[in-house]
C-alpha cells in the first residue's frame, strides 16, 4: 500500500500549505483529496510535488506491505 503521510510532514517542513499548492502551483483540490485518502495519483502529480517541494519521492510517498497492515494475518 502506498501512503502519502510523508507528504504532509514535508509540506510542513518546507512551509508550503495545501492552499499554496492550489493557488500558487495549480494543484487541483481533487488531487489533494486523493492524496489525503491515499488513493491513486499519477506519476505526473508526484513529479510536480517533488519539483515544488524540492524533495525526493520518498519524502512524499511511502510503501507499506499489505501484509503489515493486516491484523490477525494467516500464517
C-alpha positions in Angstrom: 0.0 0.0 0.0 1.3 3.5 -0.9 0.7 6.2 1.7 1.2 9.9 1.4 1.8 10.6 5.1 5.4 11.8 4.4 4.0 14.4 2.1 2.2 16.3 4.9 5.4 16.3 7.0 7.5 17.5 4.1 5.0 20.3 3.3 5.1 21.4 6.9 8.9 21.4 7.0 9.0 23.4 3.7 6.3 25.8 4.8 4.0 25.0 1.9 0.3 24.7 2.7 -2.4 22.9 0.8 -3.8 26.4 0.0 -0.5 27.4 -1.5 -0.4 24.3 -3.7 -3.8 25.1 -5.0 -3.4 28.9 -5.6 0.3 29.2 -6.5 1.1 25.9 -8.1 -2.3 25.0 -9.6 -2.6 21.5 -7.9 -6.2 20.6 -8.1 -8.4 20.1 -5.0 -9.3 16.7 -6.4 -5.6 15.6 -6.5 -5.1 16.8 -2.9 -8.3 14.9 -1.9 -6.9 11.7 -3.4 -3.6 12.2 -1.6 -5.4 12.7 1.7 -7.3 9.5 1.1 -4.1 7.6 0.0 -5.8 6.9 -3.4 -4.3 6.7 -6.8 -2.5 9.7 -8.2 -0.5 10.0 -11.4 3.3 10.0 -11.7 2.9 13.4 -13.2 1.4 14.7 -9.9 4.2 13.0 -7.9 6.7 14.6 -10.2 5.1 18.1 -9.8 5.1 17.7 -6.0 8.8 16.7 -5.9 9.6 19.7 -8.1 7.6 22.1 -5.9 8.9 20.8 -2.6 12.5 20.2 -4.0 12.5 16.7 -2.5 12.7 13.1 -3.4 9.8 10.7 -3.9 10.4 9.0 -0.6 9.8 12.4 1.0 6.1 12.4 -0.2 5.2 8.7 -0.5 5.9 5.5 1.4 5.3 1.9 0.6 4.0 -0.5 3.3 3.3 -4.1 2.6 -0.4 -5.0 2.8 0.6 -7.9 5.0 2.0 -5.5 7.5 -1.4 -3.7 7.6 -3.5 -6.8 8.2 -4.4 -7.8 11.7 -4.6 -11.5 12.5 -2.8 -12.5 9.3 -2.8 -16.1 8.3 0.4 -18.0 8.7 
